[in-house]
Amino acid sequence: MAIPLYIFLYIYLAFIVVSLIFALFNIYHVIRFGSLNSTTVFSSFVFVVGIIVILWVSYQWLAEVNWQEFIYLF
């Protein structure tokens, strides 16, 4: 039995989409219900930059993988 690697890529992308939805909810609630001061703006900026950095590093690592390979279980 063989499993192609791109199945794991689709699972990873599903986790990314769910995480980004939660991040958008978080940013919306900070903007909508938080007080607009320098701490809130700075923490929101750090949060968004952190997400961008994580996605960029993730892309750099995943771009090197040959997703057409198979994993043989038995």
N, C-alpha and C positions, 0 to 999 in steps of 0.2 A: 504494500500500500504506500502510495507516494502522495505527499501534500506539496503543492507549489508554494513558494515563498510569498507570492503576491497576496495570498489569503491573509497572511499576517499583516501585510501592508494595509489592506482594507480594514482590518480590525483596529490597527493603530490610527488610521484616518477617522474611524468612527469615534474613538476616544478623543481625538483632537477636536472634532466638531462639537462633541458634548462639552468639552472643556471650554471652548470658545463661547458657546451659548451661555454657560455659567459666568464666564468673564464679562460678557456683555450685560447680563443681569446685574452683576456686581457694579460695573461702571455706571449703569443707569441708576441704580439705587443710591450710589454715592453722589451723583450729580443731582438727582431729584430730591433726595431727602437729607443730604448732608449739608453742613454749613459750608459756604464758599469762603474758605480762607487758604492761606498759603500751605498749610499742612495737608489739607485735603487735595489740593491741586498737585502738590509734589508727590504724595503717595499714589495718586491715580496715574501720574506720569511714570513713576517708577514701576508700577504694576504693568502698564502697557509696554514700556520698554523691555521689561523682563519677559513678557510673552513673546515679543518680537525676537529677542535674542534666543530664547529657547527654540522657537520655530526655525530660525536660521541655522542654528547648530544642528538641530534635528535633520533639516534638509541636507546639510553638508555630509552628515554621516550616512543618511539613507541613499544619497545619490551614488555612492560608491558600490552599492550592493547590486548584484545581478538578480533581478526579481523573477527571472525565468527558470531558475534552478529549482530542484525538487528536494524535499526531505523524505528519505525512505525510512519508514518505521520498521518494517520487517524484512 
